[in-house]
Every structure is written in C-alpha cells, then in structure tokens.
Amino acid sequence: MANLKDLKGRISSVKKTQKITSAMKMVAAAKLRRAQEGAEQARPYAERMNRMLTSIAKSVGDTEGAPKMLAGTGGNRQLYVVCASDRGLCGGFNGSIVRETRRRLRECAANGTEFKIVTVGRKSRDLLRREFNDKIVASFTDIGRRGVEFDEAVEIAAKITEMFEADEFDVCTVIYNKFQSAISQIVTPHQLIPFAVDEAEEAEEDKQTGGARAVFIFEPDEEEILEDLLPRNIATQIFQALLESSASEHGARMTAMDNATRNAGDMIDNLTMTYNRTRQAVITKELIEIISGAEAL
C-alpha cells in the first residue's frame, strides 16, 4: 500500500494535470467557434462551385476537347491527399483518418494499383511513413497554425496540378474529417481529379426546379472555361477540406480534454478516499500501539 506522502504527491500531480486539460479545453472551445464559423461560411461557395462545374461538365460531355481534369486520363494511378493535424491530444481525430487511408492504400497494394501520398499535417506524415514511407511524395506542415488561409490551399493545389501535368497520377482523392459537431467528425473522401459529377446533387436540383434548366450561351466556350475553373476548383475544395479538418480537430480536442478533465476529477476523488482511509488506518494503528503500551505498564 502506498504511504501518505506518495498519495499526497499523486493527488497534487493529478490536480496539476487537471488544470492543464481544463485550460486546453477552454482554448480549444474558443478556437472551435472561429473554425466552425469559417467552415460553415465556406460550404455554400464550395458547393456552388461544384454545382456550376457539374452543369458545365454536363454540357461538354465526353467530347474530344474536354480537359483532362474532367475527362480523366483513362488510367488508375492514385494520389491520396491526407489531411490530419500537426498536434495530438485530440482523441481519435488522427487515428480515424489514418485507418481509412491505410485501408485504401492496402487495397491498392493488393490490387497492384500504383499510388502516391501527399500528407497535410505532421501526424499523417509520421503515422503513414512507418508503412508507406517510400510512397510519400510531399508533406505540408504548420497548415492553419494561425487560422487556415486560402494561400495554403493554393500551395497544395499547385503541387497536385504540377504532378498531374507531369503525368504522375490519374486519380486524386482528398481524405479529411468533415465537421458535424464537437463530438462527431465524419471521415470524408472527395475525388478532385478527374472532376466527379455529383449525380445526387444534380437530381436534387432537378427536383427543386421541376426538371427545367436554363439554357446558357458561353463566351468563351465551355472547354476554355473548364480549363480555367477546374484548377481553381481544386484549390477551393482543398481549402474547404482544410477548414472542415481544422474545425474537426478543435472539436475533437475540446471533447478529449473535457473527458480528460472529468477523468482527472474522478481519479482525485478516488485517491483522496484512499488517502483518508490510509490516514485513518495509520492513526488507528498508532492509538492501538499507545493503548497496548499503557496496558503493559
């Protein structure tokens, strides 16, 4: 059994840890509000951009002049952009992303499909390099340290576009945590290249408009517009993924630190009870020794 000095030291140590986790929870809550607002405000723009490209892509169809980012190259070489965090202490946020990525990469390896990885955040890089170090072709860290900026998304998009133009892959997918609430983040894979027409969204728009669609005349033509918009869309979708990932990280960290603070409180209660019982046993033992000594005289 631990002595009173050890128990007192453990109680003091846990109390200090509780203060740290409580402070981290409050910091994460403050950052979450800003990150959540940013993610929610960017969603309509990203969705509208996706809808507009879907409409133009439908009018172009599979014509010979369609851009490669729309029509694809016909191959199946994969590039995965994995968005995680630079820091830990955020529950299962990073683990869920890495598990889904590993599952996809192992499927590619089993099928003989060539793949490459671009990591965003130190955790995705460090966790994936153990098994797929030779497949990581680029790594971005300190993204969103002072809030996610569009320039950071443009830098990642430029790297993806450069690799695509160099014919290093055929299909690009970004994997990130979509923010739903502080206790719920959904691992979301989103195909960036070739541009994937969202059939469900198109059907919903048809339902709202009764199937009626406006007829547009494009100047310049659709192919030229797509050549300019598709690279911009990659930056936009990555920016949205970074915003969602940032909000999810702060939500996961706030929840994890809240649970840690509660657990520390329970541990303090249990240690305090053990301390009191041990102290009572020591006092009782000393009283028995005194009484026994007095009776022996």
C-alpha positions as semicolon CSV with decimal commas, in nm:
position;residue;x (nm);y (nm);z (nm)
1;M;0,000;0,000;0,000
2;A;0,131;0,347;-0,085
3;N;0,224;0,568;0,208
4;L;0,059;0,901;0,283
5;K;0,341;1,105;0,127
6;D;0,315;0,918;-0,205
7;L;-0,064;0,951;-0,213
8;K;-0,042;1,324;-0,138
9;G;0,210;1,364;-0,420
10;R;-0,011;1,175;-0,666
11;I;-0,315;1,386;-0,575
12;S;-0,113;1,706;-0,629
13;S;0,017;1,576;-0,963
14;V;-0,330;1,483;-1,090
15;K;-0,467;1,824;-0,984
16;K;-0,197;1,997;-1,188
17;T;-0,280;1,776;-1,488
18;Q;-0,648;1,859;-1,443
19;K;-0,570;2,232;-1,458
20;I;-0,377;2,181;-1,783
21;T;-0,652;1,975;-1,951
22;S;-0,916;2,223;-1,836
23;A;-0,717;2,513;-1,986
24;M;-0,665;2,320;-2,311
25;K;-1,038;2,251;-2,327
26;M;-1,120;2,623;-2,298
27;V;-0,860;2,718;-2,561
28;A;-0,995;2,452;-2,799
29;A;-1,352;2,575;-2,740
30;A;-1,252;2,931;-2,829
31;K;-1,071;2,818;-3,144
32;L;-1,359;2,587;-3,236
33;R;-1,607;2,873;-3,260
34;R;-1,392;3,058;-3,513
35;A;-1,305;2,744;-3,709
36;Q;-1,668;2,630;-3,718
37;E;-1,782;2,968;-3,850
38;G;-1,515;2,957;-4,120
39;A;-1,610;2,604;-4,230
40;E;-1,983;2,680;-4,239
41;Q;-1,936;3,007;-4,428
42;A;-1,716;2,839;-4,693
43;R;-1,953;2,546;-4,757
44;P;-2,203;2,737;-4,979
45;Y;-1,923;2,870;-5,202
46;A;-1,762;2,526;-5,243
47;E;-2,100;2,363;-5,309
48;R;-2,199;2,630;-5,561
49;M;-1,863;2,600;-5,739
50;N;-1,915;2,223;-5,757
51;R;-2,270;2,267;-5,889
52;M;-2,162;2,517;-6,155
53;L;-1,883;2,288;-6,277
54;T;-2,126;1,996;-6,282
55;S;-2,361;2,196;-6,504
56;I;-2,084;2,298;-6,746
57;A;-1,935;1,947;-6,748
58;K;-2,275;1,803;-6,841
59;S;-2,297;2,035;-7,141
60;V;-1,945;1,939;-7,253
61;G;-1,999;1,566;-7,204
62;D;-1,729;1,332;-7,337
63;T;-1,622;1,545;-7,630
64;E;-1,264;1,525;-7,756
65;G;-1,197;1,882;-7,647
66;A;-1,284;1,813;-7,282
67;P;-0,998;1,900;-7,040
68;K;-0,802;1,609;-6,891
69;M;-0,905;1,716;-6,539
70;L;-1,265;1,649;-6,644
71;A;-1,238;1,355;-6,883
72;G;-0,953;1,183;-6,699
73;T;-0,656;1,004;-6,848
74;G;-0,805;0,656;-6,858
75;G;-0,555;0,521;-6,605
76;N;-0,598;0,424;-6,239
77;R;-0,281;0,550;-6,068
78;Q;-0,393;0,701;-5,737
79;L;-0,284;1,009;-5,543
80;Y;-0,419;1,049;-5,190
81;V;-0,408;1,385;-5,009
82;V;-0,441;1,305;-4,637
83;C;-0,545;1,594;-4,409
84;A;-0,463;1,544;-4,041
85;S;-0,323;1,767;-3,764
86;D;0,020;1,880;-3,653
87;R;-0,052;1,808;-3,285
88;G;-0,202;1,523;-3,088
89;L;-0,426;1,518;-2,778
90;C;-0,738;1,528;-2,997
91;G;-0,894;1,187;-2,935
92;G;-0,947;0,968;-3,238
93;F;-0,925;1,253;-3,491
94;N;-0,595;1,146;-3,648
95;G;-0,649;0,774;-3,593
96;S;-0,973;0,764;-3,794
97;I;-0,811;0,944;-4,090
98;V;-0,507;0,717;-4,091
99;R;-0,716;0,399;-4,060
100;E;-0,929;0,491;-4,362
101;T;-0,618;0,587;-4,561
102;R;-0,436;0,265;-4,473
103;R;-0,741;0,061;-4,575
104;R;-0,746;0,227;-4,918
105;L;-0,370;0,200;-4,964
106;R;-0,367;-0,167;-4,873
107;E;-0,647;-0,230;-5,124
108;C;-0,439;-0,056;-5,390
109;A;-0,134;-0,265;-5,297
110;A;-0,341;-0,586;-5,306
111;N;-0,483;-0,497;-5,649
112;G;-0,146;-0,394;-5,789
113;T;-0,259;-0,032;-5,829
114;E;0,017;0,229;-5,820
115;F;-0,036;0,502;-5,560
116;K;0,132;0,807;-5,407
117;I;0,062;1,010;-5,094
118;V;0,065;1,381;-5,011
119;T;0,036;1,442;-4,636
120;V;-0,101;1,754;-4,468
121;G;-0,005;1,771;-4,100
122;R;0,275;1,605;-3,905
123;K;0,057;1,328;-3,764
124;S;-0,047;1,190;-4,104
125;R;0,316;1,201;-4,220
126;D;0,457;1,035;-3,907
127;L;0,190;0,763;-3,885
128;L;0,193;0,673;-4,256
129;R;0,570;0,678;-4,303
130;R;0,603;0,365;-4,088
131;E;0,435;0,157;-4,356
132;F;0,437;0,371;-4,671
133;N;0,744;0,594;-4,636
134;D;0,855;0,541;-4,997
135;K;0,511;0,646;-5,127
136;I;0,503;0,990;-4,961
137;V;0,598;1,240;-5,233
138;A;0,519;1,566;-5,050
139;S;0,440;1,679;-4,697
140;F;0,288;2,006;-4,574
141;T;0,310;2,107;-4,207
142;D;0,203;2,404;-3,993
143;I;-0,108;2,449;-4,208
144;G;-0,365;2,664;-4,029
145;R;-0,140;2,741;-3,735
146;R;-0,289;3,090;-3,714
147;G;-0,610;3,002;-3,896
148;V;-0,649;2,838;-4,234
149;E;-0,556;3,071;-4,521
150;F;-0,654;3,027;-4,887
151;D;-0,289;3,073;-4,989
152;E;-0,207;2,747;-4,808
153;A;-0,473;2,564;-5,011
154;V;-0,336;2,721;-5,332
155;E;0,012;2,590;-5,248
156;I;-0,118;2,234;-5,205
157;A;-0,334;2,263;-5,518
158;A;-0,033;2,387;-5,718
159;K;0,164;2,077;-5,617
160;I;-0,124;1,848;-5,720
161;T;-0,169;2,028;-6,053
162;E;0,205;2,012;-6,121
163;M;0,210;1,637;-6,057
164;F;-0,096;1,584;-6,277
165;E;0,053;1,779;-6,565
166;A;0,372;1,571;-6,526
167;D;0,157;1,258;-6,568
168;E;0,244;1,120;-6,222
169;F;-0,111;1,004;-6,137
170;D;-0,457;0,962;-6,288
171;V;-0,698;0,998;-5,993
172;C;-0,662;1,233;-5,695
173;T;-0,867;1,196;-5,376
174;V;-0,852;1,414;-5,064
175;I;-0,937;1,245;-4,733
176;Y;-1,038;1,465;-4,439
177;N;-1,267;1,482;-4,137
178;K;-1,589;1,670;-4,211
179;F;-1,712;1,867;-3,912
180;Q;-2,058;1,768;-3,790
181;S;-2,043;1,860;-3,422
182;A;-1,793;1,885;-3,139
183;I;-1,835;1,514;-3,070
184;S;-1,885;1,391;-3,425
185;Q;-1,649;1,415;-3,723
186;I;-1,705;1,213;-4,041
187;V;-1,413;1,076;-4,242
188;T;-1,485;1,201;-4,595
189;P;-1,305;1,103;-4,917
190;H;-1,361;1,352;-5,202
191;Q;-1,235;1,295;-5,557
192;L;-1,068;1,603;-5,703
193;I;-0,928;1,468;-6,032
194;P;-1,094;1,382;-6,261
195;F;-1,383;1,606;-6,164
196;A;-1,666;1,384;-6,035
197;V;-2,015;1,490;-6,139
198;D;-2,240;1,478;-5,832
199;E;-2,545;1,289;-5,955
200;A;-2,729;1,316;-5,621
201;E;-2,689;1,693;-5,612
202;E;-2,799;1,722;-5,973
203;A;-3,109;1,512;-5,904
204;E;-3,193;1,732;-5,604
205;E;-3,160;2,046;-5,819
206;D;-3,388;1,891;-6,084
207;K;-3,641;1,815;-5,812
208;Q;-3,636;2,175;-5,690
209;T;-3,669;2,321;-6,042
210;G;-3,913;2,059;-6,171
211;G;-3,659;1,940;-6,429
212;A;-3,649;2,280;-6,600
213;R;-3,300;2,405;-6,683
214;A;-3,190;2,741;-6,816
215;V;-3,005;2,745;-7,148
216;F;-2,675;2,934;-7,134
217;I;-2,453;3,062;-7,413
218;F;-2,088;3,056;-7,301
219;E;-1,826;3,305;-7,413
220;P;-1,558;3,176;-7,437
221;D;-1,670;2,817;-7,495
222;E;-1,726;2,557;-7,222
223;E;-1,391;2,380;-7,274
224;E;-1,194;2,701;-7,224
225;I;-1,394;2,793;-6,914
226;L;-1,335;2,449;-6,766
227;E;-0,961;2,472;-6,838
228;D;-0,953;2,779;-6,611
229;L;-1,209;2,675;-6,349
230;L;-1,101;2,316;-6,279
231;P;-0,761;2,412;-6,125
232;R;-0,939;2,683;-5,925
233;N;-1,189;2,425;-5,806
234;I;-0,907;2,205;-5,674
235;A;-0,783;2,492;-5,456
236;T;-1,139;2,568;-5,345
237;Q;-1,217;2,208;-5,248
238;I;-0,884;2,171;-5,064
239;F;-0,950;2,497;-4,880
240;Q;-1,289;2,361;-4,775
241;A;-1,128;2,034;-4,664
242;L;-0,870;2,225;-4,456
243;L;-1,142;2,435;-4,291
244;E;-1,350;2,126;-4,212
245;S;-1,042;1,946;-4,081
246;S;-0,945;2,242;-3,861
247;A;-1,294;2,265;-3,706
248;S;-1,300;1,887;-3,655
249;E;-0,959;1,895;-3,486
250;H;-1,061;2,164;-3,237
251;G;-1,392;1,988;-3,169
252;A;-1,217;1,655;-3,111
253;R;-0,955;1,819;-2,885
254;M;-1,220;2,001;-2,682
255;T;-1,410;1,675;-2,629
256;A;-1,092;1,481;-2,544
257;M;-0,976;1,742;-2,293
258;D;-1,324;1,758;-2,137
259;N;-1,315;1,379;-2,089
260;A;-0,960;1,400;-1,951
261;T;-1,065;1,670;-1,702
262;R;-1,360;1,460;-1,585
263;N;-1,141;1,151;-1,552
264;A;-0,885;1,350;-1,353
265;G;-1,163;1,462;-1,118
266;D;-1,272;1,101;-1,065
267;M;-0,911;0,997;-1,004
268;I;-0,867;1,277;-0,748
269;D;-1,181;1,162;-0,564
270;N;-1,059;0,800;-0,555
271;L;-0,708;0,898;-0,443
272;T;-0,849;1,130;-0,176
273;M;-1,068;0,849;-0,043
274;T;-0,767;0,614;-0,039
275;Y;-0,561;0,883;0,135
276;N;-0,824;0,935;0,405
277;R;-0,862;0,561;0,464
278;T;-0,485;0,513;0,483
279;R;-0,454;0,809;0,722
280;Q;-0,733;0,670;0,937
281;A;-0,564;0,328;0,944
282;V;-0,232;0,488;1,048
283;I;-0,400;0,685;1,327
284;T;-0,588;0,375;1,446
285;K;-0,266;0,173;1,446
286;E;-0,086;0,441;1,649
287;L;-0,373;0,454;1,901
288;I;-0,366;0,076;1,939
289;E;0,010;0,086;2,000
290;I;-0,030;0,360;2,264
291;I;-0,311;0,174;2,442
292;S;-0,121;-0,156;2,428
293;G;0,190;0,013;2,572
294;A;-0,013;0,175;2,854
295;E;-0,175;-0,161;2,945
296;A;0,165;-0,329;2,954
297;L;0,291;-0,094;3,225
